[in-house]
Amino acid sequence: MSYRVRFINVVLLLAGGSILLSSCGQGGRPSSINPGNLSTATGIAYNEDSSFQVRDFEGQPPAPNTVFIEGGRVVLGSFEEDLLHRNDNIERTVTVASFYMDETEIANIHWLEFEFYTQDSSQEYIDANVVLDEQVWARELAYNDPYVDHYLRYPGFRYFPVVGVSWLQAVSYSAWRTYAVNQSLVKNAIESGDYVPEEGDIDTVQVAGPEGSMVDRPLFNAPLESGIVLPNYRLPTEAEWAYAAQALIGTQWLDENQTHQRIYPWDGHSLRNPYGREMGYFLANFKRGRGDYAGIAGKLNDGAMITSYIYENPPNDFGLYNMSGNVNEWVLDLYRPLSYQDMEDLNPVRRNEFLDKQDNYNQDNQLINNRSRVYKGGSWKDIAYWLSPGTRRYLDEDSATATIGFRCAMIRAGSNY
């Protein structure tokens, strides 16, 4: 064999070996799910008696009642005529990261659960965070007494959206829900043997028992590094809410093309269902005109003179129910009319008065201040104009009405999209 042939054979052998080594490396690289047994930085073994502990991780645990919202680029803003001439939601392109969102509005039964599990809290906490304003239904010139007395607590209204809740109370509910869900996750993981608690992970707290006695209740904790607890439930940002409501994933065509924008969370310019047995019926619960909340007897079109069942109408393409109508929904943002031009174009949110002080506004006429919170979506008492995800209104964070509720959101942790 000539020197030239031997040289070619060696080159091919080395090339084949490097390809093999390269492919093995790609398949065997560590990841969050499979970190390996050794540190790639130090070579020291994980999970020995005195070494760094790397717990098993299978991804972010499922969060009750939420659906996954895949993020992406979107044109936010109002696609309706600006009837009030506020110019407070001009179109702009932003990117919203993936997140999770409640598929429904928080219902009365969910709030009563909150009330039950916080009954041992201080009276000050209960008064501020748990007690709803059930008088929001009361009107001097209307007989709404049945709703004042029954809407929150009567079993027939269990799965109707909670109302009479302020922005501050919605934030408190989100914090309690995070605690309650994570307590359950840690407890179940310990009982199933999937998690071995460390010192301090299980504690006790004293709560009121029968006849004024005090009893111990277990308190379960786990560090974030354990991978068995969820990120915080919270109110969605205005950008997240509008992105999820539009659900433009349903208009995707070929590669990064969308066939059209949407005025409402469904296709078309109409408020009525164009298909099947439900053809002609409204796709949201709203007020059709002065004095017309539901149509006529024998043909009640949207089926609701006030709020309705939280699963009443078809979901949008993300699987979210009642993103238009039924009740307006609180979002995280502080209201400013010029937020659209001030905020970042990746995950925008207005947390405070940065770049737009409340002193810029005449409080006697505009009532724009550092307690003004955005709400969106339209309600059973609103005309169709407010059903468009691009429209926005605001109210003081400690105020409540019979037309505003909320749903929660949650980040998708450990993801870059």
Stockholm file with secondary structure:
# STOCKHOLM 1.0

chainA/1-417         MSYRVRFINVVLLLAGGSILLSSCGQGGRPSSINPGNLSTATGIAYNEDSSFQVRDFEGQPPAPNTVFIEGGRVVLGSFEEDLLHRNDNIERTVTVASFYMDETEIANIHWLEFEFYTQDSSQEYIDANVVLDEQVWARELAYNDPYVDHYLRYPGFRYFPVVGVSWLQAVSYSAWRTYAVNQSLVKNAIESGDYVPEEGDIDTVQVAGPEGSMVDRPLFNAPLESGIVLPNYRLPTEAEWAYAAQALIGTQWLDENQTHQRIYPWDGHSLRNPYGREMGYFLANFKRGRGDYAGIAGKLNDGAMITSYIYENPPNDFGLYNMSGNVNEWVLDLYRPLSYQDMEDLNPVRRNEFLDKQDNYNQDNQLINNRSRVYKGGSWKDIAYWLSPGTRRYLDEDSATATIGFRCAMIRAGSNY
#=GR chainA/1-417 SS CCHHHHHHHHHHHHHHHHHHHHHHHHHHCCCSSCCCSBCTTTCCBSSSTTSCCCCCCCSSCCCTTEEEECCEEEEESCCSCCTTCCCCSCCEEEEECCEEEESSCCBHHHHHHHHHHTTTSCHHHHHHHTCCCGGGGCBTTBCCHHHHHHTTTSGGGTTSBCCSCCHHHHHHHHHHHHHHHHHHHHHHHHHHTSCCCCTTSEEEEEEECGGGCEEEEEEECCCGGGSCSCCCCBCCCHHHHHHHHHCGGGGEETTTEESCCCSSSSSSSCSBCCSSTTTTSBSSCCCCBTTBSSEETTEESSSCSSCCCTTCSCCCTTSCSCSSSSSEEEEEEECCTTHHHHSCSBSCCCCSCTTSCGGGSCTTTTCCSTTEEEEESCCTTSCGGGGSTTCCEEEETTCCCTTEECCCEEECTTCCC
#=GC SS_cons         CCHHHHHHHHHHHHHHHHHHHHHHHHHHCCCSSCCCSBCTTTCCBSSSTTSCCCCCCCSSCCCTTEEEECCEEEEESCCSCCTTCCCCSCCEEEEECCEEEESSCCBHHHHHHHHHHTTTSCHHHHHHHTCCCGGGGCBTTBCCHHHHHHTTTSGGGTTSBCCSCCHHHHHHHHHHHHHHHHHHHHHHHHHHTSCCCCTTSEEEEEEECGGGCEEEEEEECCCGGGSCSCCCCBCCCHHHHHHHHHCGGGGEETTTEESCCCSSSSSSSCSBCCSSTTTTSBSSCCCCBTTBSSEETTEESSSCSSCCCTTCSCCCTTSCSCSSSSSEEEEEEECCTTHHHHSCSBSCCCCSCTTSCGGGSCTTTTCCSTTEEEEESCCTTSCGGGGSTTCCEEEETTCCCTTEECCCEEECTTCCC
//
